[in-house]
Structures are given as structure tokens and as C-alpha cells.
Amino acid sequence: MTFEQALPYIFLLLMALSVLIYAVLDGFDLGVGILLPKRNLDYRNQMIASIGPFWDANETWLVLAIGILLIAFPFAHSMVLKALYIPTLFLLIGLILRGVAFDFRAKAITRYRELWDRLFQLGSVIASASQGFMLGMYVMGFEYNVSSVLFALLSALCVTSAYAYIGGAWLVMKTEGELQVFAARKARISGWITATGFIAVCIANPLVNEQVAQRWFSLPEAILLMPIPLMCFVLLLVSDLYLKNVPVDKDKASWLPFVSVAMLFTLCLIGLAYSYYPYVIPNKLLAIDAVSSTASLKFIFYGVAIVLPVILAYTALSYWLFRGKTEKLNYF
């Protein structure tokens, strides 16, 4: 395969990578927003402070993923937006609510602070559920019928609980004391819901898609793929056992739940990619049929080759600079 022939698959990989990084990074700050308690201002302040240096930049990865879809796979982009116009609208509403509420609650400290926190939480729930619904409809090939909508609603619940799961794991890593215990408890509950939803989706998906069933249950593929669900189970178990025993003496390995959930997200994306490769839209549009011209892809590739390392570098730098436990968030 020549470089020109490989370009569609390179961009498919880059888009998948962007989606994965977005799901992990923006997933945890959406999850923190979902978990905000109503009656404890101190908890809310600490939780907001834990994502303060990161949350806005995390959305860069969503912009990158959509940009790759638009420029590298324009036919797929038009089909996605046409089918998901309403969920996309709700996603934007959720993200706008989060942005406005975050700035107002931090910079305009008035009696409406609790209102801004609730709007931040509402925006987090709307954005998470919208993404889950969009993922479910994508898997169902954008077919709007009773079964596909029910599957998309199940996916919305799974994604929302998964974000709460990784958000709670993030708080366990970044906080101490009573808030850490609170976060561990919420993360465990979210993890159980996520695991239940994950099992339900794994059962439903092959039932509604014959190609997925053949890829996962034919021999010898079924044997070779067995480590993926086994590793998911192990990661869920390891994370749950650690969260059950929080606080741990000297806060050892507080990073373990977050890393476990991030690895779980990675395995889920690998499974999803394997199920539908080389389609950019399941069972409808192949990557090779949706791609831009070779000249355009080459031009874009060189741009991505410059931009992507820069994004990775400033992301890594920000997380390095603000490593360790959370301190009070101030604006001057």
C-alpha cells in the first residue's frame, strides 16, 4: 500500500485518536460537573477547582475530531450532521451552558452562585447525554426507528454514567479527605451503572448488526478477541476494589482508578473500531468512498503533522504544571 492509498486510513486513525483523547480528558470534567452536590458549596468549589486549569482546553480534541471529519471525510460529515442535527444542537446548548456558568460562578460571585453551579451541572448532563445519543445513532447507522432510538437512549445513559465514573476517579486522584470519600462512592455507583450498560450494549449490538456478530463470534477471531472483554472486567474490578477502600493509607496509588477507567475507554474504542472498520459510517459509507481528494489529504496531513504535536505538547505541559492535589482556584 502506497502513502497515498494509506491516507484515508491514517485520517480514520487520527480521528479515532482525537475522539479517544476527548472522551478521556473532557469526559472527566463533564463527569465532575455531573457529580456536583447541591448542598455543599465547599465540595463544589474544590471540584470546580480540580478541573479549572484543564476543562476548556480539553474541548480542543472535539474540535480536532470534527475538523478531521469535515475536511478529510466531507461526505460523511454531511451525513452525520443531517442525521444528528437535533442532538448536535443539544450538545452545543450543553457546552454553552457549561462555559457561561463556569465563568459567572467564578468571576461574578453573587447570591446566584448556586444557580450557576446547577446550570453547569445541567450543561454537563445535556452534553454527555447528547454525545451518548449521537454515538448510539451512529452505531445504528442513523436509522430512526423504535429499536434504534431505544438503543441510542441506552447509549446516552451509558456515556453519561461513564463520564461520571471517570469524573469521580479524577476527583479521587486530585482531592483528599471527605470529598475524596464522596467522589469514590459516586464513582463506584457510576461504575456499576456503566458496567451494566456496557454489558447491555455488548448484547444488543450483535443482535441488531449481523456483521458485528460475525466479527466477534466467528472462529478464530472470537478466541483472539477474548482478551478485550476480559481486560475490561479486570479494570472494572481493580478500580472498584480501590474505590471501595478509599481513603488509602498515605493516599497510595490514587491515580489507579483514573488510569483504569481511561484504559477501559481505550478498550471500548478499540472494540468499536474493530466492529466497523473500514466504514466511516457503519454499513453505509466506507472511508475510501467518503474521503477527499488525494491532493487535499496530503495538504491536510502536513498541517495535522504540525498541529497535533503542538496540541499534545501544551496538553502535556498543562497537566504537568498542575499535577498533584487541587489547590484553591483564584482569578486575578
Secondary structure as GFF3:
##gff-version 3
##sequence-region A 1 332
A	DSSP	alpha_helix	3	34	.	.	.	ID=ss1
A	DSSP	alpha_helix	41	51	.	.	.	ID=ss2
A	DSSP	alpha_helix	55	58	.	.	.	ID=ss3
A	DSSP	alpha_helix	60	72	.	.	.	ID=ss4
A	DSSP	alpha_helix	74	83	.	.	.	ID=ss5
A	DSSP	alpha_helix	85	107	.	.	.	ID=ss6
A	DSSP	alpha_helix	113	139	.	.	.	ID=ss7
A	DSSP	alpha_helix	146	174	.	.	.	ID=ss8
A	DSSP	alpha_helix	177	208	.	.	.	ID=ss9
A	DSSP	alpha_helix	210	217	.	.	.	ID=ss10
A	DSSP	alpha_helix	221	225	.	.	.	ID=ss11
A	DSSP	alpha_helix	227	244	.	.	.	ID=ss12
A	DSSP	three_ten_helix	249	251	.	.	.	ID=ss13
A	DSSP	alpha_helix	256	276	.	.	.	ID=ss14
A	DSSP	beta_strand	279	281	.	.	.	ID=ss15
A	DSSP	beta_strand	285	286	.	.	.	ID=ss16
A	DSSP	alpha_helix	287	290	.	.	.	ID=ss17
A	DSSP	alpha_helix	294	321	.	.	.	ID=ss18
###
